[in-house]
């Protein structure tokens, strides 16, 4: 299935969608370092990206008429800074707000479906009207904003169209949900909003994929069955104390006696990096373990505390020092802290080990902090792909039936 990737970054969303069966006609990214990362992996023949056609430049200046065929999917993660808790919260007043460009791309290419991702902050009360505006623009992409029209007046026109119940022209059925990557097997607490739409003629009944991992399953393996510690060969004396914040929950699990869970345990930092040597040891050959190099300077202080070893990591941030850098540290059982290496950070974002990153420590951590976890992208993308394939199969059967008749 053919796709177009906007705001591709280092390729996390695109890699996941490629694993789900989508082949991008074009990959668009403005940042040089992110493009260099993709190009480096292309030059190495990395199979998932070797055929990607990269456009390094502003998505507003891309000529969408160059796309050669009908597109099944448009995807992308518009820059999150306008809505991020760590940003200036300017939303539509921020020049980096690229949702209008995403809507333009949908209008011009009329894909069968789209997937867009952004930070949790976009759902805050202060952005409620603008978030609704984004959803309605994607629902009715042909009702474009006039040059002399502000966004609130445009929102009013879109609301009138919505409440009229009329379906005219290019229309999408759009849903949005906040997903926690940890609930889909990513060793990281990472809450992101996914906006998914299907073209109205696709006759889709779709919902987001079910969660596959849970905190309860992890707590049970750690503090009741002890399977977690046995798997990692951690002796009783080496185990940390039971986390007090989860004591009540663990007690309820103990009282249940028979714990039947259809979900797998959350994956932890230890699960993600257990087979990598300590970056300070002689075994940590940076040529064998690519990008696995110790980064000095980690310190703990209020707001800069790092991630525990035996739970999913905190959300990786697009920064190397200061408060963002604190989310990119690991806390050892003895209380010591160190920065995650680039390779460890890549594992927390579920990038394959064979995927390399281009740029300095600062540039690389920015790419990783902005990325969509590959595993989460694959889960959402596979669900969308399955629905699109069902529709294609139904269309083929209808054509065969009409020919036979």
GUBABA-106946 format. One line per 3 residues: number of its first residue (from 0); their letters; for each residue x, y, z of C-alpha. Coordinates in nm, 2 decimals, decimal comma, padded with zeros to 4 digits, always signed. Layout:
NUM	a	X:Y:Z; ...
This chain:
0	xxx	+00,00:+00,00:+00,00; +00,13:+00,34:-00,10; +00,18:+00,62:+00,16
3	xxx	+00,32:+00,97:+00,20; +00,51:+01,06:+00,52; +00,51:+01,42:+00,64
6	xxx	+00,74:+01,56:+00,91; +00,92:+01,23:+00,92; +01,19:+01,31:+01,17
9	xxx	+01,44:+01,03:+01,21; +01,19:+00,78:+01,08; +01,02:+00,62:+01,38
12	xxx	+00,66:+00,65:+01,25; +00,77:+00,56:+00,90; +00,96:+00,25:+01,02
15	xxx	+00,65:+00,12:+01,21; +00,42:+00,19:+00,91; +00,67:+00,01:+00,68
18	xxx	+00,65:-00,29:+00,91; +00,27:-00,27:+00,88; +00,29:-00,29:+00,50
21	xxx	+00,30:+00,07:+00,38; +00,55:+00,18:+00,12; +00,61:+00,56:+00,11
24	xxx	+00,61:+00,73:-00,22; +00,78:+01,03:-00,06; +00,92:+01,11:+00,28
27	xxx	+00,93:+01,48:+00,37; +01,14:+01,63:+00,65; +01,29:+01,98:+00,70
30	xxx	+01,56:+01,90:+00,96; +01,90:+01,82:+00,80; +02,02:+01,59:+01,07
33	xxx	+01,71:+01,38:+01,06; +01,74:+01,36:+00,69; +02,10:+01,26:+00,72
36	xxx	+02,00:+00,98:+00,96; +01,76:+00,84:+00,70; +02,02:+00,88:+00,42
39	xxx	+02,29:+00,71:+00,62; +02,06:+00,41:+00,68; +01,96:+00,41:+00,31
42	xxx	+02,33:+00,41:+00,21; +02,39:+00,11:+00,44; +02,11:-00,07:+00,27
45	xxx	+01,88:-00,09:+00,57; +01,59:-00,28:+00,43; +01,30:-00,07:+00,57
48	xxx	+01,43:+00,26:+00,43; +01,65:+00,17:+00,13; +01,38:+00,27:-00,12
51	xxx	+01,26:+00,58:+00,06; +01,26:+00,90:-00,16; +01,36:+01,18:+00,08
54	xxx	+01,25:+01,54:+00,02; +01,46:+01,76:+00,25; +01,27:+02,08:+00,28
57	xxx	+00,96:+02,26:+00,40; +00,64:+02,06:+00,35; +00,47:+02,38:+00,26
60	xxx	+00,68:+02,40:-00,05; +00,66:+02,04:-00,17; +00,48:+01,99:-00,50
63	xxx	+00,22:+01,73:-00,42; +00,13:+01,69:-00,79; +00,46:+01,49:-00,82
66	xxx	+00,30:+01,20:-00,63; +00,24:+00,95:-00,91; -00,05:+00,73:-00,79
69	xxx	-00,35:+00,70:-00,56; -00,23:+00,71:-00,20; -00,36:+00,48:+00,06
72	xxx	-00,22:+00,67:+00,36; -00,09:+01,00:+00,47; +00,10:+01,00:+00,80
75	xxx	+00,31:+01,23:+01,01; +00,39:+01,39:+01,34; +00,34:+01,77:+01,30
78	xxx	+00,59:+01,96:+01,52; +00,48:+01,93:+01,88; +00,63:+02,25:+02,02
81	xxx	+00,32:+02,46:+01,97; +00,13:+02,22:+02,21; +00,41:+02,08:+02,43
84	xxx	+00,41:+02,13:+02,81; +00,77:+02,24:+02,76; +00,70:+02,48:+02,48
87	xxx	+00,54:+02,83:+02,47; +00,19:+02,70:+02,42; +00,11:+02,93:+02,13
90	xxx	-00,08:+02,67:+01,92; -00,21:+02,84:+01,60; +00,00:+03,15:+01,67
93	xxx	+00,31:+02,94:+01,65; +00,48:+02,94:+01,31; +00,57:+02,58:+01,37
96	xxx	+00,20:+02,47:+01,38; +00,20:+02,24:+01,07; -00,15:+02,10:+01,11
99	xxx	-00,28:+02,33:+00,83; -00,01:+02,17:+00,61; -00,13:+01,83:+00,70
102	xxx	-00,49:+01,93:+00,61; -00,37:+02,07:+00,28; -00,19:+01,74:+00,20
105	xxx	-00,51:+01,55:+00,27; -00,71:+01,78:+00,05; -00,47:+01,75:-00,24
108	xxx	-00,40:+01,38:-00,23; -00,74:+01,24:-00,10; -00,58:+00,94:+00,07
111	xxx	-00,79:+00,65:+00,17; -00,68:+00,71:+00,53; -00,44:+00,92:+00,74
114	xxx	-00,26:+00,89:+01,07; -00,13:+01,19:+01,26; +00,05:+01,20:+01,60
117	xxx	+00,11:+01,47:+01,85; +00,18:+01,54:+02,22; -00,07:+01,50:+02,50
120	xxx	-00,06:+01,87:+02,55; -00,28:+01,93:+02,24; -00,58:+01,79:+02,44
123	xxx	-00,54:+02,05:+02,72; -00,84:+02,26:+02,81; -00,67:+02,57:+02,68
126	xxx	-00,64:+02,41:+02,33; -00,99:+02,25:+02,33; -01,14:+02,47:+02,06
129	xxx	-00,83:+02,45:+01,84; -00,81:+02,07:+01,88; -01,17:+02,05:+01,77
132	xxx	-01,08:+02,28:+01,48; -00,81:+02,04:+01,37; -01,05:+01,75:+01,38
135	xxx	-01,31:+01,93:+01,18; -01,06:+02,05:+00,92; -00,95:+01,69:+00,87
138	xxx	-01,32:+01,58:+00,85; -01,40:+01,83:+00,58; -01,06:+01,91:+00,41
141	xxx	-01,23:+02,07:+00,11; -01,39:+02,34:+00,32; -01,07:+02,55:+00,32
144	xxx	-01,00:+02,86:+00,52; -01,03:+03,18:+00,32; -00,74:+03,42:+00,31
147	xxx	-00,92:+03,70:+00,50; -01,08:+03,46:+00,75; -00,96:+03,39:+01,10
150	xxx	-00,96:+03,04:+01,24; -01,27:+03,09:+01,47; -01,49:+03,20:+01,18
153	xxx	-01,36:+02,90:+00,98; -01,44:+02,68:+01,28; -01,80:+02,82:+01,27
156	xxx	-01,84:+02,72:+00,91; -01,71:+02,38:+00,98; -01,94:+02,34:+01,28
159	xxx	-02,24:+02,43:+01,06; -02,14:+02,17:+00,80; -02,10:+01,91:+01,08
162	xxx	-02,44:+01,98:+01,24; -02,61:+01,99:+00,90; -02,56:+01,62:+00,86
165	xxx	-02,48:+01,66:+00,49; -02,20:+01,47:+00,33; -02,06:+01,66:+00,03
168	xxx	-01,74:+01,61:-00,15; -01,42:+01,48:+00,02; -01,51:+01,38:+00,38
171	xxx	-01,34:+01,17:+00,64; -01,46:+00,98:+00,95; -01,21:+01,09:+01,21
174	xxx	-01,13:+00,96:+01,56; -00,86:+01,06:+01,81; -00,73:+00,89:+02,12
177	xxx	-00,45:+00,94:+02,38; -00,23:+00,63:+02,38; +00,03:+00,53:+02,63
180	xxx	+00,31:+00,35:+02,45; +00,39:+00,13:+02,76; +00,05:-00,04:+02,70
183	xxx	+00,17:-00,16:+02,36; +00,50:-00,31:+02,46; +00,72:+00,00:+02,45
186	xxx	+00,96:+00,02:+02,75; +00,87:+00,38:+02,81; +00,58:+00,59:+02,95
189	xxx	+00,50:+00,79:+02,65; +00,15:+00,94:+02,61; +00,07:+01,06:+02,26
192	xxx	-00,25:+01,16:+02,07; -00,32:+00,98:+01,75; -00,57:+01,12:+01,50
195	xxx	-00,69:+00,86:+01,25; -00,93:+00,92:+00,96; -01,08:+00,71:+00,69
198	xxx	-01,22:+00,85:+00,37; -01,60:+00,84:+00,38; -01,64:+00,61:+00,08
201	xxx	-01,43:+00,34:+00,26; -01,74:+00,24:+00,48; -01,51:+00,16:+00,77
204	xxx	-01,60:+00,05:+01,12; -01,27:+00,09:+01,30; -01,13:+00,14:+01,65
207	xxx	-00,78:+00,17:+01,79; -00,60:-00,15:+01,86; -00,65:-00,31:+02,20
210	xxx	-00,37:-00,26:+02,46; -00,14:-00,56:+02,49; +00,06:-00,48:+02,81
213	xxx	-00,03:-00,37:+03,16; +00,11:-00,25:+03,49; -00,08:-00,52:+03,69
216	xxx	+00,09:-00,80:+03,49; +00,43:-00,64:+03,56; +00,36:-00,61:+03,93
219	xxx	+00,25:-00,97:+03,95; +00,57:-01,09:+03,78; +00,79:-00,88:+04,01
222	xxx	+00,63:-00,91:+04,35; +00,41:-01,22:+04,34; +00,54:-01,49:+04,10
225	xxx	+00,90:-01,34:+04,10; +00,92:-01,45:+03,74; +01,07:-01,11:+03,64
228	xxx	+01,37:-01,14:+03,88; +01,43:-01,50:+03,79; +01,43:-01,41:+03,42
231	xxx	+01,70:-01,15:+03,47; +01,89:-01,37:+03,72; +01,86:-01,11:+04,00
234	xxx	+01,91:-01,27:+04,35; +01,68:-01,18:+04,64; +01,95:-00,97:+04,80
237	xxx	+02,00:-00,77:+04,47; +01,63:-00,69:+04,43; +01,51:-00,34:+04,51
240	xxx	+01,25:-00,27:+04,77; +00,88:-00,31:+04,68; +00,76:+00,03:+04,55
243	xxx	+00,55:+00,19:+04,81; +00,33:+00,38:+04,56; +00,21:+00,04:+04,43
246	xxx	+00,17:-00,14:+04,76; -00,21:-00,12:+04,77; -00,23:-00,25:+04,41
249	xxx	+00,01:-00,54:+04,48; -00,18:-00,63:+04,79; -00,50:-00,66:+04,59
252	xxx	-00,32:-00,88:+04,33; -00,20:-01,10:+04,62; -00,55:-01,13:+04,76
255	xxx	-00,69:-01,23:+04,42; -00,46:-01,54:+04,44; -00,54:-01,66:+04,09
258	xxx	-00,42:-01,38:+03,86; -00,56:-01,42:+03,51; -00,44:-01,16:+03,27
261	xxx	-00,47:-01,15:+02,90; -00,21:-00,88:+02,88; +00,17:-00,91:+02,89
264	xxx	+00,37:-00,72:+03,16; +00,49:-00,37:+03,09; +00,84:-00,38:+02,95
267	xxx	+01,10:-00,21:+03,17; +01,43:-00,03:+03,12; +01,60:-00,35:+03,23
270	xxx	+01,41:-00,56:+02,98; +01,52:-00,32:+02,70; +01,89:-00,30:+02,78
273	xxx	+01,97:-00,61:+02,97; +02,19:-00,76:+02,70; +02,40:-00,44:+02,65
276	xxx	+02,72:-00,40:+02,85; +02,77:-00,11:+03,08; +02,90:+00,17:+02,85
279	xxx	+03,19:+00,22:+03,09; +03,31:-00,14:+03,06; +03,57:-00,27:+02,82
282	xxx	+03,31:-00,49:+02,66; +03,12:-00,19:+02,53; +03,29:-00,18:+02,19
285	xxx	+03,13:+00,12:+02,02; +03,19:-00,05:+01,68; +03,00:-00,36:+01,78
288	xxx	+02,74:-00,18:+01,99; +02,67:+00,11:+01,76; +02,61:+00,44:+01,94
291	xxx	+02,66:+00,28:+02,28; +02,90:+00,54:+02,42; +02,91:+00,68:+02,77
294	xxx	+02,80:+01,04:+02,80; +02,93:+01,22:+03,11; +02,77:+01,50:+03,32
297	xxx	+02,45:+01,33:+03,45; +02,33:+01,48:+03,79; +02,02:+01,44:+03,99
300	xxx	+01,83:+01,73:+04,13; +01,46:+01,84:+04,17; +01,29:+01,80:+03,83
303	xxx	+01,59:+01,61:+03,70; +01,56:+01,26:+03,85; +01,59:+01,00:+03,58
306	xxx	+01,41:+00,67:+03,51; +01,41:+00,36:+03,74; +01,56:+00,05:+03,61
309	xxx	+01,27:-00,19:+03,68; +00,98:+00,02:+03,53; +00,92:+00,16:+03,19
312	xxx	+01,14:+00,47:+03,14; +01,00:+00,82:+03,17; +00,91:+00,99:+02,84
315	xxx	+01,23:+01,06:+02,65; +01,26:+01,43:+02,58; +01,41:+01,62:+02,29
318	xxx	+01,70:+01,76:+02,50; +02,03:+01,65:+02,64; +02,07:+01,87:+02,95
321	xxx	+01,84:+02,06:+03,19; +01,50:+01,92:+03,28; +01,46:+01,74:+02,95
324	xxx	+01,79:+01,57:+02,99; +01,68:+01,45:+03,33; +01,41:+01,23:+03,16
327	xxx	+01,70:+01,08:+02,96; +01,89:+00,94:+03,26; +01,88:+00,60:+03,42
330	xxx	+01,88:+00,56:+03,80; +02,08:+00,26:+03,93; +01,97:+00,04:+04,22
333	xxx	+02,24:+00,22:+04,43; +02,08:+00,56:+04,35; +02,35:+00,66:+04,10
336	xxx	+02,25:+00,82:+03,77; +02,39:+00,83:+03,42; +02,26:+00,93:+03,08
339	xxx	+02,12:+00,67:+02,86; +02,35:+00,60:+02,57; +02,21:+00,67:+02,22
342	xxx	+02,17:+00,30:+02,16; +01,98:+00,26:+02,49; +01,76:+00,55:+02,41
345	xxx	+01,69:+00,40:+02,06; +01,59:+00,07:+02,23; +01,35:+00,27:+02,46
348	xxx	+01,20:+00,40:+02,14; +01,20:+00,05:+01,99; +01,42:+00,14:+01,70
351	xxx	+01,60:-00,17:+01,56; +01,96:-00,21:+01,66; +02,07:-00,19:+01,30
354	xxx	+01,93:+00,16:+01,26; +02,20:+00,43:+01,30; +02,17:+00,79:+01,40
357	xxx	+02,35:+01,08:+01,25; +02,47:+01,39:+01,43; +02,62:+01,50:+01,76
360	xxx	+02,49:+01,38:+02,10; +02,26:+01,69:+02,12; +02,12:+01,64:+01,77
363	xxx	+02,07:+01,27:+01,81; +01,89:+01,29:+02,14; +01,66:+01,56:+01,98
366	xxx	+01,58:+01,32:+01,70; +01,51:+01,04:+01,95; +01,31:+01,26:+02,18
369	xxx	+01,08:+01,37:+01,90; +01,04:+01,02:+01,75; +00,73:+00,80:+01,75
372	xxx	+00,81:+00,46:+01,90; +00,84:+00,21:+01,62; +00,64:-00,06:+01,80
375	xxx	+00,35:+00,18:+01,87; +00,35:+00,31:+01,51; +00,34:-00,05:+01,39
378	xxx	+00,04:-00,14:+01,62; -00,17:+00,15:+01,50; -00,05:+00,12:+01,14
381	xxx	-00,12:-00,25:+01,12; -00,48:-00,20:+01,25; -00,54:+00,07:+00,98
384	xxx	-00,38:-00,15:+00,71; -00,60:-00,44:+00,80; -00,91:-00,23:+00,76
387	xxx	-00,80:-00,09:+00,42; -00,72:-00,43:+00,29; -01,06:-00,55:+00,39
390	xxx	-01,22:-00,27:+00,20; -01,01:-00,34:-00,11; -01,11:-00,71:-00,09
393	xxx	-01,47:-00,61:-00,06; -01,44:-00,38:-00,36; -01,28:-00,66:-00,57
396	xxx	-01,56:-00,90:-00,48; -01,83:-00,65:-00,58; -01,66:-00,60:-00,91
399	xxx	-01,64:-00,97:-00,97; -02,01:-01,01:-00,88; -02,11:-00,73:-01,11
402	xxx	-01,91:-00,88:-01,40; -02,06:-01,22:-01,34; -02,41:-01,07:-01,33
